[in-house]
């Protein structure tokens, strides 16, 4: 029997398109059977996931009819659009992989149903080609989704790290060449290193002559905190920047003494307003 390859490809595409609702329902039921809902943070995200799955079903069917180069160009653009619009959906990457696996089996099952309509008389090479196309498309989609999701995650992580770094040591310009570094919260090794590095960069960039370091927001002082502060002050002095410490509470001063830490070569005052008055810096 003669087969028109283009025609049978169109027939397969039409058959799958006509059975979209059935495949969607099968996909949904398969997800429920796997207790898939436990991965969903909230109902809104679950609804968005279903919407994106609907788009994916329709897009992927074109692989059986369109030129593959055109298909993959459009498919890549669609994947990037989907991930960009719905970043939160694609963060559980295991969830994405499971979803692709489920839908792949559904598509392959429906290709088999379609072949049976021809009493299994479709040439084996044609069947294998459809299966290869389906598998290639799913492998491509899975990889592309993962790459796009990871790309956005890296961007978000970098943005958050930059924000944290800025908040860790925000040097506030009080007057030209005079700044304030308000320290708040606990200081561990990583944060201490970030404070020293970021403060030195900002002071050099803003050409500071004097920096006020206010400790009133620091919860407690220990050897690590004191060492990082002394390290920062020493580095600032090498840059020709004078420093003033303020806001050290009585119990912090007592801890410093017990730890054998001395700030005798640094101007130390009780609070920030006093520091500004001593150095004749107008308080806003």
C-alpha positions as CSV (number, residue, x, y, z in Angstrom):
1,X,0.0,0.0,0.0
2,X,1.3,3.5,-0.9
3,X,1.5,6.0,1.9
4,X,1.6,9.7,1.4
5,X,4.0,10.7,4.1
6,X,2.9,14.3,4.4
7,X,-0.7,13.3,4.4
8,X,-0.3,10.7,7.2
9,X,1.8,13.2,9.2
10,X,-1.1,15.6,8.9
11,X,-3.5,12.9,9.9
12,X,-1.5,12.1,13.0
13,X,-1.4,15.8,13.9
14,X,-5.1,16.1,13.4
15,X,-5.8,12.9,15.4
16,X,-3.7,14.1,18.3
17,X,-5.3,17.6,18.1
18,X,-8.8,16.1,18.2
19,X,-7.8,14.1,21.3
20,X,-6.2,17.0,23.2
21,X,-8.9,17.1,25.9
22,X,-8.5,13.3,26.5
23,X,-4.7,13.7,26.8
24,X,-5.0,16.6,29.1
25,X,-7.4,14.7,31.3
26,X,-5.1,11.7,31.3
27,X,-2.1,13.9,32.3
28,X,-4.1,15.5,35.1
29,X,-5.3,12.1,36.4
30,X,-1.7,10.7,36.2
31,X,-0.4,13.7,38.3
32,X,-3.1,13.1,40.9
33,X,-2.3,9.4,41.2
34,X,1.3,10.4,42.0
35,X,0.1,12.8,44.7
36,X,1.6,15.6,42.6
37,X,-0.3,18.3,44.5
38,X,2.1,18.0,47.4
39,X,4.7,19.9,45.3
40,X,2.4,22.9,44.8
41,X,3.0,25.8,47.2
42,X,-0.5,27.2,46.6
43,X,-3.6,26.9,44.4
44,X,-2.6,29.8,42.2
45,X,0.6,28.2,41.2
46,X,-1.2,24.9,40.6
47,X,-3.6,26.7,38.3
48,X,-0.7,28.3,36.4
49,X,1.0,25.0,36.0
50,X,-2.1,23.5,34.4
51,X,-2.3,26.5,32.1
52,X,1.3,26.2,31.0
53,X,0.8,22.4,30.5
54,X,-2.1,23.2,28.1
55,X,0.1,25.5,26.1
56,X,2.9,22.9,26.0
57,X,0.5,20.1,24.8
58,X,-0.6,22.3,21.8
59,X,2.9,23.4,20.9
60,X,4.5,20.0,21.0
61,X,2.0,18.4,18.6
62,X,3.5,20.6,15.8
63,X,6.6,18.4,15.8
64,X,4.6,15.8,13.8
65,X,3.7,18.1,11.0
66,X,6.1,21.1,10.8
67,X,9.6,21.3,9.6
68,X,11.8,20.4,12.6
69,X,14.0,23.5,12.3
70,X,11.0,25.8,12.4
71,X,9.4,23.8,15.1
72,X,12.4,24.0,17.5
73,X,13.0,27.7,16.8
74,X,9.4,28.4,17.8
75,X,9.5,25.9,20.6
76,X,12.6,27.4,22.2
77,X,11.0,30.9,22.1
78,X,7.8,29.5,23.7
79,X,9.8,27.8,26.5
80,X,11.7,31.0,27.3
81,X,8.4,32.9,27.4
82,X,6.7,30.3,29.7
83,X,9.6,30.2,32.1
84,X,9.9,34.0,32.2
85,X,6.2,34.5,32.9
86,X,5.9,31.7,35.5
87,X,9.3,31.4,37.3
88,X,7.8,30.0,40.5
89,X,6.3,27.1,38.7
90,X,9.6,25.8,37.4
91,X,11.7,26.0,40.5
92,X,10.9,22.4,41.7
93,X,13.0,20.9,38.8
94,X,12.1,17.3,39.8
95,X,8.5,18.2,39.4
96,X,9.2,19.4,35.8
97,X,11.0,16.2,34.9
98,X,8.2,14.1,36.3
99,X,5.6,16.1,34.3
100,X,7.5,15.6,31.0
101,X,7.8,11.9,31.7
102,X,4.1,11.5,32.3
103,X,3.1,13.4,29.2
104,X,5.6,11.6,27.0
105,X,4.0,8.3,27.8
106,X,0.6,9.7,27.0
107,X,1.7,11.0,23.6
108,X,3.3,7.6,22.8
109,X,0.1,5.8,23.8
110,X,-2.0,7.9,21.5
111,X,0.4,7.4,18.6
112,X,-0.1,3.7,19.2
113,X,-3.9,4.2,19.2
114,X,-3.6,6.1,15.9
115,X,-1.6,3.3,14.3
116,X,-4.2,0.8,15.3
117,X,-6.8,2.7,13.2
118,X,-4.8,1.6,10.2
119,X,-4.8,-2.0,11.4
120,X,-1.1,-1.8,12.2
121,X,-0.3,-1.4,8.5
122,X,1.7,1.8,8.9
123,X,5.3,1.2,7.8
124,X,7.5,0.4,10.8
125,X,10.0,3.1,9.7
126,X,7.2,5.7,9.8
127,X,6.2,4.6,13.3
128,X,9.8,4.7,14.5
129,X,10.2,8.2,13.0
130,X,7.2,9.4,15.0
131,X,8.5,7.9,18.2
132,X,12.0,9.5,17.6
133,X,10.4,12.9,16.9
134,X,8.4,12.6,20.1
135,X,11.3,11.5,22.2
136,X,13.6,14.2,20.7
137,X,11.0,16.9,21.4
138,X,10.6,15.8,25.0
139,X,14.3,15.6,25.6
140,X,14.7,19.0,24.1
141,X,11.8,20.5,26.0
142,X,13.0,19.0,29.3
143,X,16.6,20.2,28.8
144,X,15.5,23.7,27.7
145,X,13.1,24.2,30.6
146,X,15.8,23.1,33.0
147,X,18.3,25.5,31.5
148,X,16.0,28.4,31.4
149,X,14.8,27.8,35.0
150,X,18.4,27.5,36.3
151,X,19.4,30.6,34.4
152,X,16.7,32.6,36.1
153,X,17.5,31.0,39.5
154,X,21.2,32.1,39.1
155,X,20.1,35.6,38.2
156,X,17.8,35.7,41.3
157,X,20.5,34.4,43.6
158,X,23.0,36.9,42.3
159,X,20.5,39.8,42.7
160,X,19.8,38.7,46.3
161,X,23.5,38.3,47.1
162,X,24.2,41.8,45.7
163,X,21.3,43.2,47.8
164,X,22.5,41.4,50.9
165,X,26.0,42.7,50.3
166,X,24.8,46.2,50.0
167,X,22.6,45.9,53.1
168,X,25.5,44.3,55.0
169,X,27.6,47.4,54.9
170,X,25.7,50.4,53.7
171,X,28.0,53.4,53.8
172,X,25.8,56.4,54.1
173,X,27.2,59.7,52.9
174,X,26.6,62.4,55.5
175,X,28.7,65.1,53.9
176,X,31.3,65.1,51.1
177,X,34.1,62.8,52.2
178,X,32.3,61.9,55.5
179,X,30.2,58.8,55.9
180,X,28.4,56.5,58.3
181,X,28.4,52.7,58.6
182,X,25.5,51.5,60.8
183,X,26.0,47.9,61.8
184,X,23.0,45.9,62.7
185,X,22.3,42.3,63.9
186,X,24.7,39.4,64.3
187,X,28.0,39.3,62.6
188,X,29.5,35.9,61.6
189,X,32.6,35.1,59.6
190,X,31.0,35.4,56.2
191,X,29.2,38.6,57.0
192,X,32.3,40.1,58.7
193,X,34.4,39.5,55.6
194,X,31.7,41.1,53.5
195,X,31.5,44.1,55.7
196,X,35.2,44.7,55.5
197,X,35.4,44.2,51.7
198,X,32.3,46.3,50.9
199,X,33.1,49.1,53.3
200,X,36.6,49.6,51.9
201,X,35.3,49.6,48.4
202,X,32.6,52.2,49.2
203,X,34.9,54.4,51.2
204,X,37.5,54.4,48.4
205,X,34.9,55.1,45.8
206,X,33.4,58.0,47.7
207,X,36.9,59.3,48.7
208,X,36.1,59.4,52.4
209,X,38.2,61.2,55.0
210,X,36.2,60.0,58.0
211,X,33.9,57.1,58.7
212,X,31.6,56.8,61.7
213,X,31.0,53.1,62.6
214,X,27.9,52.8,64.8
215,X,27.5,49.6,66.8
216,X,24.2,50.4,68.5
217,X,22.4,47.8,66.3
218,X,24.9,45.0,67.0
219,X,23.4,42.4,69.3
220,X,26.6,41.3,71.0
221,X,30.4,41.6,70.6
222,X,32.7,38.7,70.6
223,X,36.3,38.0,69.5
224,X,35.2,37.6,65.9
225,X,33.2,40.9,65.8
226,X,36.0,42.8,67.5
227,X,38.6,41.4,65.2
228,X,36.6,42.3,62.1
229,X,36.1,45.8,63.4
230,X,39.7,46.2,64.2
231,X,40.7,44.8,60.8
232,X,38.3,47.3,59.1
233,X,39.7,50.2,61.1
234,X,43.3,49.3,60.4
235,X,42.6,49.0,56.6
236,X,40.8,52.4,56.7
237,X,43.8,54.0,58.4
238,X,46.0,52.7,55.6
239,X,43.7,54.5,53.2
240,X,44.0,57.7,55.2
241,X,40.5,57.5,56.6
242,X,39.9,58.4,60.3
243,X,37.3,56.4,62.2
244,X,35.0,57.0,65.1
245,X,33.2,54.2,67.0
246,X,29.8,54.9,68.6
247,X,27.0,53.0,70.2
248,X,29.0,50.4,72.1
249,X,26.8,49.4,75.0
250,X,28.1,48.9,78.5
251,X,27.9,45.1,78.4
252,X,29.6,45.1,75.0
253,X,32.4,47.3,76.5
254,X,32.7,44.8,79.4
255,X,32.9,41.9,76.9
256,X,35.6,43.6,75.0
257,X,37.7,44.1,78.2
258,X,37.2,40.4,79.1
259,X,38.3,39.4,75.7
260,X,41.4,41.6,76.0
261,X,40.3,43.8,73.0
262,X,41.4,47.4,73.0
263,X,40.2,50.3,70.9
264,X,42.6,52.8,72.6
265,X,43.9,54.1,69.2
266,X,40.4,54.8,67.9
267,X,38.0,57.6,68.8
268,X,35.2,56.0,70.8
269,X,32.1,57.9,71.9
270,X,28.8,56.8,73.6
271,X,26.4,57.5,70.7
272,X,26.3,58.8,67.2
273,X,24.9,62.3,67.9
274,X,27.9,62.8,70.3
275,X,30.3,61.6,67.6
276,X,28.8,64.0,65.1
277,X,28.9,67.0,67.6
278,X,32.6,66.3,68.5
279,X,33.6,66.4,64.9
280,X,31.2,69.3,64.1
281,X,29.1,67.4,61.6
282,X,25.6,68.8,61.4
283,X,23.0,66.3,62.6
284,X,20.1,66.1,60.1
